[in-house]
C-alpha cells in the first residue's frame, strides 16, 4: 500500500535544526504539506508567497504595527501557506497573543524559533528533506508505472488492473463500462452507487468507463491519486486494444460470412473450421435477414455516404440486431446494410416474422427518426445452401421497397406471385418482356405516347370507365388508345390468356432486379 511521501510541518519541527522550537499555535495544522521555504523581511512579502510554503520571519517589517501582526496569520492562511516560523526575540519581545489566537483558530502552525536559530540552516535542512521526499515520490511513481506496464505487457486485463490498484492504495476498487455496468470489482459488496471516488477511463473525448474507489478522494494521498490516474490510463489502453482486436475479429468474420452467403464456400470442412473458430452454431436451419437504414431524421441514408455518421449508423443497426435477435443470431455489417443468420426453432414463417418484428421495434427505439427496411429469406437446413436464403432476403428487401415502400418488413415466403418470378433468370425475364411488350414500348419511344401506361391501367381495372378516370382522359379517348394498342400488338381485349401474359410482362417490368 502506498503511503504519502509529502513533507509535513510535523516532519519539519522534528528536524535537528529546529530542536527546541515549540509550536505555540495552530497545532491542528501539523499535517499541512511543505513544498518550499521563504523568508519575510520586507513589507510586501505577501505578493511573493506561494501555497504550501513555510515562511521564516523576524517580523522586522511589522515590528511597529500590532494590527498588521494580528492580521498576518489570517492573510497567510488565506493564501494557502503551510505555516510560519517566527523568531520574535530580536525585534519584538514575544510572540503576540493575537497571532497565537489566530493560528489556533485557523489551524495554521505557528513555530517560535530560538534567538540563535539560523535561517540559512533551516532553509537548507527543509529543502534537503523536500528533495529527499520528491526523490522517494519519483521512485514510487516509477514503481507504479512499472507495475501497470507489466500488466499490459503480460496480457493482463481489467481484473489484474483492479487488483493491483486495490493493493497499491489499500481500498476496494471496481471498474465499470461507459454505461455503468460492472466489469470487475475487488470486493463483492462494492457497488457502482455509494460513497466512491470516480476516475473516468477515457481516450480523448471518448469515455470507456470509470474506476470506482471506495471512500472519498480527500483521504487519498498524492501517490495514491497518481496510482488511480495511472490505472485509468492503462485501463483505457487495455480497452482500446480489446476493441481493436474485437474489431479485427468482427471484420474477418464479416468476410467469412460474405463468402458463405454468396456461395463462395463449397468445402464443408473449411466451413466447419470457421464455424468452430467463431463459435457459429450451424446445426439448426438458419435464414438470412437483411436490414437497411433507408433514412434517418428525414435524410436519405445515401446522403451520408462516406461520412463517419454512415458507419456509426450501420454499427448501431448491427448492435440492434444483436440485442433483439438474441445471442444465437450471427450478425455482421455489410456495405449498405447489416446481415444476420437467424435460427428459429422449427424454421417456420411465424418465428421469422416475429424475429423481424422484434428487430424493427428495437430499431425504432435505438434509432429515433430512422426508417429501417427488412427482408428475410427462407431457412436453409444445409449451411452450404445459405446463399439461396441470402438471395431471397435481397429479393424480399428490394421488392418490399417497391411494393410497400420504405420501412417495410417482408419475408420471401410472403411475396406471392413475385416469389415465383424471383427464380426466373433475368435474361429470360428480359426476353419474355421484350417479346410481349417490345412493339408497344418501341411505339411509345418513337411517338412519345403513353400506350404502355394506358395498357397497364386498363389491365389493372378491366373497366374502361374506371381506367379513363384514373388516366384523366375521356372514355372515348381510352377506347381509341386501346384500339391503337391492338393495332400495334394484336387483339387482346377478348382474350383472357393474352391479358394475363400482358399483365405478367408489365409486372415483371416493375419488379426491381438485383
RODO-2510 file (C-alpha; in nm, 4 decimals, decimal comma):
residues 514
     n   res          X          Y          Z
     1     x     0,0000     0,0000     0,0000
     2     x     0,1248     0,3474    -0,0894
     3     x     0,1836     0,5950     0,1915
     4     x     0,2122     0,9686     0,1466
     5     x     0,5697     1,0951     0,0970
     6     x     0,4875     1,4675     0,1205
     7     x     0,6889     1,6595     0,3823
     8     x     0,4621     1,7958     0,6572
     9     x     0,5013     2,0664     0,9231
    10     x     0,5143     1,7830     1,1788
    11     x     0,8209     1,6447     0,9957
    12     x     0,9836     1,9888     0,9811
    13     x     0,9631     2,0550     1,3572
    14     x     1,1347     1,7211     1,4206
    15     x     1,4421     1,8200     1,2201
    16     x     1,7594     1,8600     1,4342
    17     x     1,7969     2,2200     1,3225
    18     x     1,4581     2,3031     1,4820
    19     x     1,5076     2,1096     1,8029
    20     x     1,3701     2,3195     2,0869
    21     x     1,1418     2,5278     1,8628
    22     x     0,7891     2,4891     2,0025
    23     x     0,4671     2,5027     1,8042
    24     x     0,2913     2,7780     2,0012
    25     x    -0,0236     2,7901     1,7897
    26     x    -0,2191     2,6063     1,5188
    27     x    -0,1188     2,2562     1,6273
    28     x    -0,4211     2,1158     1,4413
    29     x    -0,2483     2,2051     1,1138
    30     x     0,0681     1,9981     1,1626
    31     x    -0,0296     1,7760     0,8677
    32     x    -0,0088     2,0661     0,6236
    33     x     0,2342     1,9812     0,3385
    34     x     0,5540     2,1830     0,2940
    35     x     0,6823     2,2211    -0,0619
    36     x     0,9176     2,5202    -0,0268
    37     x     1,0603     2,7787     0,2155
    38     x     1,0505     3,1583     0,2009
    39     x     1,1791     3,4455     0,4173
    40     x     0,9809     3,7610     0,5035
    41     x     1,1963     4,0611     0,5797
    42     x     1,0228     4,3168     0,3541
    43     x     0,6725     4,4666     0,3888
    44     x     0,5394     4,3387     0,0513
    45     x     0,6318     3,9723     0,1088
    46     x     0,2668     3,8684     0,0629
    47     x     0,2998     3,9494    -0,3066
    48     x     0,5643     3,6763    -0,3397
    49     x     0,4449     3,3893    -0,1255
    50     x     0,3072     3,0638    -0,2683
    51     x     0,0806     2,7884    -0,1381
    52     x     0,2446     2,5205     0,0828
    53     x     0,5400     2,7457     0,1726
    54     x     0,6898     2,7633     0,5204
    55     x     0,7531     3,1320     0,5925
    56     x     1,0519     3,2286     0,8126
    57     x     1,0491     3,5782     0,9640
    58     x     1,1728     3,8044     1,2445
    59     x     0,8627     4,0246     1,1942
    60     x     1,1009     4,3151     1,1342
    61     x     0,8785     4,4820     0,8666
    62     x     0,5802     4,4755     1,1080
    63     x     0,7584     4,5373     1,4376
    64     x     0,5842     4,8722     1,4953
    65     x     0,2428     4,7729     1,3590
    66     x     0,0463     4,5497     1,6060
    67     x    -0,2605     4,5491     1,3769
    68     x    -0,0552     4,4191     1,0846
    69     x     0,0946     4,1480     1,3064
    70     x    -0,2545     4,0439     1,4174
    71     x    -0,3732     4,0230     1,0532
    72     x    -0,0639     3,8362     0,9265
    73     x    -0,1752     3,4830     1,0200
    74     x    -0,5224     3,5094     0,8543
    75     x    -0,3650     3,6562     0,5409
    76     x    -0,1061     3,3773     0,5166
    77     x    -0,3700     3,1110     0,5809
    78     x    -0,5901     3,2599     0,3102
    79     x    -0,3051     3,2245     0,0611
    80     x    -0,2610     2,8560     0,1442
    81     x     0,0782     2,8707     0,3124
    82     x     0,1943     2,5720     0,5171
    83     x     0,2861     2,7675     0,8304
    84     x     0,5088     3,0370     0,9782
    85     x     0,8277     3,0162     1,1853
    86     x     0,8740     3,3369     1,3898
    87     x     1,1941     3,4490     1,5644
    88     x     1,0468     3,7160     1,7968
    89     x     1,3304     3,7907     2,0364
    90     x     1,5199     4,0225     1,8068
    91     x     1,2670     4,2898     1,7094
    92     x     0,9627     4,2064     1,9202
    93     x     0,9754     4,0910     2,2805
    94     x     0,7483     3,7847     2,2400
    95     x     0,5055     3,6216     2,0046
    96     x     0,1887     3,8368     2,0182
    97     x    -0,1143     3,6607     2,1734
    98     x    -0,3268     3,7816     1,8792
    99     x    -0,1079     3,5778     1,6424
   100     x    -0,1329     3,2678     1,8642
   101     x    -0,5116     3,3048     1,8883
   102     x    -0,5439     3,3403     1,5075
   103     x    -0,3159     3,0403     1,4495
   104     x    -0,5225     2,8207     1,6837
   105     x    -0,8485     2,9410     1,5326
   106     x    -0,7359     2,8713     1,1743
   107     x    -0,5284     2,5570     1,2418
   108     x    -0,2293     2,7407     1,0937
   109     x     0,1003     2,6215     1,2516
   110     x     0,2983     2,8952     1,4301
   111     x     0,6518     2,7889     1,5264
   112     x     0,8533     3,0024     1,7700
   113     x     1,2243     2,9958     1,6846
   114     x     1,5006     3,0450     1,9421
   115     x     1,7137     3,3569     1,9225
   116     x     2,0163     3,1673     1,7847
   117     x     1,8238     2,9967     1,5035
   118     x     1,9858     3,0345     1,1610
   119     x     1,7518     3,0898     0,8689
   120     x     2,0136     2,9525     0,6268
   121     x     2,0476     2,6294     0,8242
   122     x     1,6684     2,5907     0,8454
   123     x     1,6256     2,6554     0,4724
   124     x     1,8987     2,4056     0,3798
   125     x     1,7592     2,1397     0,6131
   126     x     1,3987     2,1795     0,4951
   127     x     1,4918     2,1893     0,1260
   128     x     1,7049     1,8775     0,1697
   129     x     1,4069     1,6957     0,3192
   130     x     1,1778     1,8202     0,0382
   131     x     1,4270     1,6960    -0,2211
   132     x     1,4504     1,3616    -0,0455
   133     x     1,0717     1,3251    -0,0334
   134     x     1,0466     1,4179    -0,4017
   135     x     1,3071     1,1555    -0,4850
   136     x     1,1058     0,8949    -0,2964
   137     x     0,7930     1,0074    -0,4769
   138     x     0,9631     0,9782    -0,8159
   139     x     1,0798     0,6292    -0,7240
   140     x     0,7300     0,5311    -0,6185
   141     x     0,5844     0,6892    -0,9341
   142     x     0,8253     0,4810    -1,1404
   143     x     0,7258     0,1723    -0,9428
   144     x     0,3564     0,2451    -1,0113
   145     x     0,4324     0,2893    -1,3808
   146     x     0,6312    -0,0344    -1,3926
   147     x     0,3589    -0,2255    -1,2082
   148     x     0,0836    -0,1309    -1,4501
   149     x     0,3054    -0,1508    -1,7569
   150     x     0,3968    -0,5084    -1,6695
   151     x     0,0241    -0,5910    -1,6518
   152     x    -0,0290    -0,4622    -2,0044
   153     x     0,2833    -0,6304    -2,1463
   154     x     0,1916    -0,9645    -1,9891
   155     x    -0,1576    -0,9534    -2,1424
   156     x    -0,3381    -0,8757    -1,8173
   157     x    -0,6861    -0,7297    -1,8242
   158     x    -0,9222    -0,5277    -1,6078
   159     x    -0,9111    -0,7835    -1,3284
   160     x    -0,5345    -0,7506    -1,2859
   161     x    -0,5535    -0,3693    -1,3108
   162     x    -0,8218    -0,3506    -1,0414
   163     x    -0,6398    -0,5908    -0,8100
   164     x    -0,3070    -0,4080    -0,8474
   165     x    -0,4704    -0,0712    -0,7795
   166     x    -0,6542    -0,2061    -0,4764
   167     x    -0,3271    -0,3386    -0,3364
   168     x    -0,1439    -0,0105    -0,4005
   169     x    -0,3994     0,2182    -0,2374
   170     x    -0,5450    -0,0193     0,0218
   171     x    -0,9053     0,0299    -0,0858
   172     x    -1,1758    -0,1657    -0,2652
   173     x    -1,1797    -0,0961    -0,6403
   174     x    -1,4383    -0,1543    -0,9134
   175     x    -1,4323    -0,0915    -1,2888
   176     x    -1,7492    -0,0117    -1,4856
   177     x    -1,8136     0,0387    -1,8561
   178     x    -1,9412     0,3572    -2,0228
   179     x    -2,2982     0,2588    -1,9423
   180     x    -2,2256     0,1988    -1,5720
   181     x    -2,2366    -0,1817    -1,5963
   182     x    -1,9968    -0,3547    -1,3566
   183     x    -1,6970    -0,5161    -1,5292
   184     x    -1,4852    -0,6142    -1,2265
   185     x    -1,4596    -0,5441    -0,8542
   186     x    -1,2092    -0,6463    -0,5899
   187     x    -1,4728    -0,6854    -0,3170
   188     x    -1,8233    -0,8303    -0,3631
   189     x    -2,0021    -0,5519    -0,1758
   190     x    -1,8570    -0,2620    -0,3765
   191     x    -2,1383    -0,1295    -0,5931
   192     x    -2,1273     0,1497    -0,8568
   193     x    -2,3517     0,3601    -0,6319
   194     x    -2,2494     0,4849    -0,2889
   195     x    -1,9568     0,6674    -0,1353
   196     x    -1,6995     0,6204    -0,4089
   197     x    -1,4310     0,8197    -0,5851
   198     x    -1,4841     0,8156    -0,9618
   199     x    -1,1903     0,8304    -1,2047
   200     x    -1,3044     0,8358    -1,5711
   201     x    -1,1450     0,5942    -1,8187
   202     x    -1,1251     0,7886    -2,1414
   203     x    -0,9245     0,8323    -2,4599
   204     x    -0,9591     1,1831    -2,5986
   205     x    -1,3271     1,2691    -2,5764
   206     x    -1,4470     0,9073    -2,5803
   207     x    -1,5316     0,7618    -2,2427
   208     x    -1,4820     0,3877    -2,1970
   209     x    -1,5990     0,3693    -1,8361
   210     x    -1,4651     0,4576    -1,4906
   211     x    -1,2638     0,3300    -1,1967
   212     x    -1,4510     0,3439    -0,8672
   213     x    -1,2595     0,3614    -0,5378
   214     x    -1,4364     0,3164    -0,2072
   215     x    -1,4372     0,6343     0,0010
   216     x    -1,3808     0,9975    -0,0866
   217     x    -1,0752     1,1286    -0,2673
   218     x    -0,9909     1,3528     0,0305
   219     x    -0,8393     1,0539     0,2095
   220     x    -0,6084     0,9651    -0,0804
   221     x    -0,2507     1,0915    -0,0844
   222     x    -0,0734     1,2205    -0,3962
   223     x     0,0848     0,8829    -0,4748
   224     x    -0,2476     0,7071    -0,4295
   225     x    -0,4237     0,9548    -0,6571
   226     x    -0,1435     0,9090    -0,9096
   227     x    -0,1937     0,5317    -0,8931
   228     x    -0,5672     0,5760    -0,9599
   229     x    -0,4979     0,8025    -1,2572
   230     x    -0,2362     0,5671    -1,3972
   231     x    -0,4681     0,2701    -1,3555
   232     x    -0,7334     0,4598    -1,5548
   233     x    -0,4799     0,5320    -1,8309
   234     x    -0,3747     0,1677    -1,8507
   235     x    -0,7386     0,0523    -1,8406
   236     x    -0,8159     0,2867    -2,1311
   237     x    -0,5212     0,1422    -2,3243
   238     x    -0,6419    -0,2097    -2,2498
   239     x    -0,9940    -0,1238    -2,3633
   240     x    -0,8636     0,0300    -2,6859
   241     x    -0,6565    -0,2833    -2,7504
   242     x    -0,9546    -0,5084    -2,6762
   243     x    -1,1768    -0,3035    -2,9053
   244     x    -0,9177    -0,3157    -3,1846
   245     x    -0,8862    -0,6945    -3,1511
   246     x    -1,2646    -0,7332    -3,1447
   247     x    -1,2993    -0,5084    -3,4494
   248     x    -1,0391    -0,7065    -3,6431
   249     x    -1,2136    -1,0307    -3,5457
   250     x    -1,5506    -0,8838    -3,6453
   251     x    -1,4179    -0,7771    -3,9856
   252     x    -1,2681    -1,1190    -4,0533
   253     x    -1,5948    -1,2829    -3,9524
   254     x    -1,7801    -1,0490    -4,1885
   255     x    -1,5515    -1,1545    -4,4765
   256     x    -1,6095    -1,5230    -4,3986
   257     x    -1,9867    -1,4699    -4,3753
   258     x    -1,9923    -1,2836    -4,7055
   259     x    -1,8139    -1,5754    -4,8689
   260     x    -2,0686    -1,8130    -4,7149
   261     x    -2,3861    -1,6265    -4,8136
   262     x    -2,2622    -1,5526    -5,1667
   263     x    -2,1903    -1,9215    -5,2290
   264     x    -1,8116    -1,8965    -5,2422
   265     x    -1,7615    -2,1591    -4,9706
   266     x    -1,8084    -2,5026    -5,1211
   267     x    -1,5797    -2,7094    -4,8971
   268     x    -1,7701    -2,8301    -4,5927
   269     x    -1,4529    -2,8913    -4,3920
   270     x    -1,3449    -2,5271    -4,4427
   271     x    -1,6881    -2,4111    -4,3302
   272     x    -1,6793    -2,6286    -4,0183
   273     x    -1,3298    -2,4983    -3,9284
   274     x    -1,4551    -2,1402    -3,9484
   275     x    -1,7697    -2,2256    -3,7543
   276     x    -1,5583    -2,3751    -3,4750
   277     x    -1,3197    -2,0770    -3,4722
   278     x    -1,6006    -1,8213    -3,4484
   279     x    -1,8373    -2,0354    -3,2345
   280     x    -2,1068    -2,0390    -3,5046
   281     x    -2,3789    -2,2941    -3,4398
   282     x    -2,4810    -2,4103    -3,7874
   283     x    -2,6506    -2,7323    -3,6734
   284     x    -3,0016    -2,5836    -3,6968
   285     x    -3,1660    -2,4273    -4,0060
   286     x    -3,0875    -2,0598    -4,0470
   287     x    -3,2495    -1,7863    -4,2508
   288     x    -3,0760    -1,4720    -4,3748
   289     x    -3,2154    -1,1405    -4,2500
   290     x    -3,1023    -0,8221    -4,4253
   291     x    -3,1801    -0,4775    -4,2853
   292     x    -3,1039    -0,1360    -4,4254
   293     x    -3,1486     0,2178    -4,2936
   294     x    -3,3472     0,3970    -4,5636
   295     x    -3,3427     0,7364    -4,3905
   296     x    -3,2643     0,8990    -4,0582
   297     x    -3,4349     1,2149    -3,9314
   298     x    -3,5688     1,2838    -4,2803
   299     x    -3,2307     1,2477    -4,4515
   300     x    -3,1798     0,9647    -4,7042
   301     x    -2,9158     0,7205    -4,5877
   302     x    -2,7414     0,7602    -4,9242
   303     x    -2,6724     1,1244    -4,8346
   304     x    -2,4474     1,0029    -4,5519
   305     x    -2,2175     0,8052    -4,7820
   306     x    -1,8530     0,8445    -4,6851
   307     x    -1,9259     1,0231    -4,3571
   308     x    -1,8475     0,8952    -4,0049
   309     x    -2,2229     0,9042    -3,9390
   310     x    -2,2778     0,6374    -4,2054
   311     x    -2,0519     0,3857    -4,0310
   312     x    -2,1900     0,4762    -3,6888
   313     x    -2,5483     0,4182    -3,8034
   314     x    -2,4597     0,0813    -3,9553
   315     x    -2,2789    -0,0152    -3,6346
   316     x    -2,5809     0,0829    -3,4257
   317     x    -2,8042    -0,1213    -3,6574
   318     x    -2,5779    -0,4237    -3,6022
   319     x    -2,5938    -0,3718    -3,2247
   320     x    -2,9720    -0,3521    -3,2579
   321     x    -2,9723    -0,6902    -3,4325
   322     x    -2,7552    -0,8472    -3,1633
   323     x    -2,9801    -0,7109    -2,8903
   324     x    -3,3138    -0,8054    -3,0488
   325     x    -3,2335    -1,1336    -3,2276
   326     x    -3,0584    -1,2895    -2,9298
   327     x    -2,7160    -1,4456    -2,8777
   328     x    -2,7833    -1,7301    -3,1225
   329     x    -2,8008    -1,4905    -3,4217
   330     x    -2,4834    -1,4468    -3,6275
   331     x    -2,4652    -1,0791    -3,7212
   332     x    -2,2305    -0,8825    -3,9452
   333     x    -2,2080    -0,5440    -4,1166
   334     x    -2,2220    -0,5072    -4,4944
   335     x    -2,1512    -0,2072    -4,7190
   336     x    -2,5066    -0,0642    -4,7121
   337     x    -2,6854    -0,2870    -4,4655
   338     x    -2,6440    -0,5467    -4,1936
   339     x    -2,6985    -0,9190    -4,2240
   340     x    -2,7914    -1,1843    -3,9710
   341     x    -2,8222    -1,5609    -3,9811
   342     x    -3,1333    -1,6169    -3,7728
   343     x    -3,2013    -1,9544    -3,6132
   344     x    -3,5714    -2,0116    -3,5492
   345     x    -3,6904    -2,3327    -3,3812
   346     x    -3,8960    -2,5221    -3,6355
   347     x    -3,7867    -2,2807    -3,9092
   348     x    -4,1449    -2,1550    -3,9605
   349     x    -4,2513    -1,8250    -4,1127
   350     x    -4,4254    -1,7230    -3,7902
   351     x    -4,0975    -1,7365    -3,5959
   352     x    -3,9122    -1,5423    -3,8650
   353     x    -4,1887    -1,2816    -3,8788
   354     x    -4,1701    -1,2452    -3,5002
   355     x    -3,7907    -1,2060    -3,5144
   356     x    -3,8193    -0,9398    -3,7865
   357     x    -4,0859    -0,7538    -3,5901
   358     x    -3,8749    -0,7590    -3,2723
   359     x    -3,5794    -0,6227    -3,4689
   360     x    -3,7813    -0,3352    -3,6163
   361     x    -3,9267    -0,2484    -3,2745
   362     x    -3,5783    -0,2322    -3,1217
   363     x    -3,4536    -0,0292    -3,4197
   364     x    -3,7323     0,2245    -3,3640
   365     x    -3,6194     0,2579    -3,0016
   366     x    -3,2468     0,2819    -3,0723
   367     x    -3,2636     0,4886    -3,3924
   368     x    -3,5230     0,7621    -3,3332
   369     x    -3,6335     0,9063    -3,6663
   370     x    -3,4841     0,6099    -3,8530
   371     x    -3,6630     0,4243    -4,1349
   372     x    -3,5422     0,0633    -4,1453
   373     x    -3,6435    -0,1932    -4,4076
   374     x    -3,6077    -0,5687    -4,3536
   375     x    -3,6044    -0,8646    -4,5927
   376     x    -3,5902    -1,2272    -4,4760
   377     x    -3,5198    -1,5377    -4,6812
   378     x    -3,6374    -1,8912    -4,6154
   379     x    -3,4439    -2,1113    -4,3707
   380     x    -3,1717    -2,3328    -4,5170
   381     x    -3,1118    -2,6656    -4,3426
   382     x    -2,7725    -2,7062    -4,5083
   383     x    -2,5352    -2,4145    -4,4330
   384     x    -2,3748    -2,4620    -4,7735
   385     x    -2,7134    -2,3651    -4,9234
   386     x    -2,7489    -2,0494    -4,7178
   387     x    -2,6715    -1,8487    -5,0330
   388     x    -3,0240    -1,9235    -5,1574
   389     x    -3,1728    -1,7696    -4,8399
   390     x    -2,9410    -1,4702    -4,8880
   391     x    -3,0662    -1,4126    -5,2451
   392     x    -3,4233    -1,4480    -5,1240
   393     x    -3,3640    -1,1902    -4,8499
   394     x    -3,2200    -0,9485    -5,1071
   395     x    -3,5235    -1,0053    -5,3283
   396     x    -3,7628    -0,9516    -5,0361
   397     x    -3,5798    -0,6308    -4,9401
   398     x    -3,5901    -0,4920    -5,2960
   399     x    -3,9463    -0,5954    -5,3782
   400     x    -4,0719    -0,4816    -5,0404
   401     x    -3,9268    -0,1361    -5,1016
   402     x    -4,1007    -0,1232    -5,4410
   403     x    -4,4351    -0,2679    -5,3377
   404     x    -4,4705    -0,1474    -4,9774
   405     x    -4,2380     0,1500    -4,9532
   406     x    -3,9525     0,2298    -4,7103
   407     x    -3,9750     0,0859    -4,3618
   408     x    -4,1266    -0,2459    -4,4670
   409     x    -4,0589    -0,5912    -4,3239
   410     x    -4,1148    -0,8696    -4,5758
   411     x    -4,0481    -1,2427    -4,5837
   412     x    -3,9648    -1,4042    -4,9149
   413     x    -4,2308    -1,6646    -4,8403
   414     x    -4,4904    -1,3836    -4,8346
   415     x    -4,4083    -1,2492    -5,1824
   416     x    -4,6957    -1,4249    -5,3622
   417     x    -4,6541    -1,4350    -5,7382
   418     x    -4,3304    -1,2389    -5,7140
   419     x    -4,1860    -1,5329    -5,5206
   420     x    -4,2350    -1,7495    -5,8331
   421     x    -4,0969    -1,4844    -6,0650
   422     x    -3,7865    -1,4379    -5,8491
   423     x    -3,6435    -1,7732    -5,9605
   424     x    -3,6613    -1,6871    -6,3320
   425     x    -3,3221    -1,5823    -6,4746
   426     x    -3,3040    -1,2157    -6,5638
   427     x    -3,2164    -1,2973    -6,9251
   428     x    -3,5381    -1,4969    -6,9570
   429     x    -3,7367    -1,2175    -6,7951
   430     x    -3,5966    -0,9626    -7,0399
   431     x    -3,6586    -1,1874    -7,3383
   432     x    -4,0185    -1,2511    -7,2328
   433     x    -4,0974    -0,8835    -7,1684
   434     x    -3,9410    -0,7799    -7,4976
   435     x    -4,1437    -1,0367    -7,6938
   436     x    -4,4724    -0,9345    -7,5290
   437     x    -4,4291    -0,5583    -7,4825
   438     x    -4,1442    -0,4720    -7,7188
   439     x    -4,3510    -0,3315    -8,0090
   440     x    -4,5626    -0,1195    -7,7746
   441     x    -4,2558     0,0146    -7,5887
   442     x    -4,0937     0,0999    -7,9255
   443     x    -4,4080     0,2856    -8,0363
   444     x    -4,4115     0,4924    -7,7138
   445     x    -4,0467     0,5812    -7,7601
   446     x    -4,0901     0,6786    -8,1262
   447     x    -4,4181     0,8695    -8,0947
   448     x    -4,3816     0,9991    -7,7359
   449     x    -4,7090     0,8262    -7,6492
   450     x    -4,8200     0,6571    -7,3280
   451     x    -4,9731     0,3357    -7,4584
   452     x    -4,7839     0,1126    -7,2108
   453     x    -4,9194     0,3116    -6,9179
   454     x    -5,2691     0,3032    -7,0709
   455     x    -5,2486    -0,0759    -7,1087
   456     x    -5,1222    -0,1182    -6,7512
   457     x    -5,4040     0,0908    -6,6056
   458     x    -5,6731    -0,0859    -6,8062
   459     x    -5,5493    -0,4368    -6,7218
   460     x    -5,5325    -0,3433    -6,3508
   461     x    -5,9024    -0,2430    -6,3553
   462     x    -6,0589    -0,4276    -6,6542
   463     x    -6,3071    -0,1412    -6,6502
   464     x    -6,2919     0,1240    -6,9239
   465     x    -6,4817     0,3893    -6,7285
   466     x    -6,2675     0,3459    -6,4162
   467     x    -5,9432     0,3315    -6,6174
   468     x    -6,0411     0,6507    -6,8038
   469     x    -6,0946     0,8321    -6,4721
   470     x    -5,7595     0,7116    -6,3351
   471     x    -5,5852     0,8317    -6,6525
   472     x    -5,7792     1,1615    -6,6509
   473     x    -5,8949     1,1110    -7,0124
   474     x    -6,2356     1,0874    -7,1815
   475     x    -6,3960     0,7470    -7,2176
   476     x    -6,3752     0,7671    -7,5982
   477     x    -6,0091     0,8680    -7,5774
   478     x    -5,9393     0,5482    -7,3836
   479     x    -6,1303     0,3410    -7,6412
   480     x    -5,9215     0,4944    -7,9189
   481     x    -5,5983     0,4237    -7,7297
   482     x    -5,6942     0,0594    -7,6696
   483     x    -5,7737     0,0213    -8,0369
   484     x    -5,4318     0,1636    -8,1217
   485     x    -5,2700    -0,0830    -7,8784
   486     x    -5,4433    -0,3735    -8,0539
   487     x    -5,3236    -0,2338    -8,3829
   488     x    -4,9630    -0,2436    -8,2540
   489     x    -4,9531    -0,5756    -8,0633
   490     x    -5,2637    -0,7556    -8,1856
   491     x    -5,6033    -0,8308    -8,0318
   492     x    -5,6175    -0,8926    -7,6563
   493     x    -5,9349    -0,7333    -7,5126
   494     x    -6,1408    -1,0502    -7,5540
   495     x    -5,8530    -1,2917    -7,4891
   496     x    -5,8053    -1,3681    -7,1126
   497     x    -5,4837    -1,5616    -7,1729
   498     x    -5,3356    -1,2757    -7,3736
   499     x    -5,4393    -1,0305    -7,0993
   500     x    -5,2638    -1,2489    -6,8400
   501     x    -4,9440    -1,2543    -7,0482
   502     x    -4,9504    -0,8774    -7,0836
   503     x    -5,0208    -0,8243    -6,7101
   504     x    -4,7337    -1,0559    -6,6202
   505     x    -4,4915    -0,8739    -6,8505
   506     x    -4,5974    -0,5379    -6,7091
   507     x    -4,5420    -0,6643    -6,3526
   508     x    -4,2009    -0,8030    -6,4427
   509     x    -4,1054    -0,4615    -6,5767
   510     x    -4,1885    -0,3108    -6,2375
   511     x    -4,0244    -0,5730    -6,0179
   512     x    -3,6741    -0,4466    -5,9271
   513     x    -3,3772    -0,6501    -6,0432
   514     x    -3,0819    -0,7231    -5,8160
***
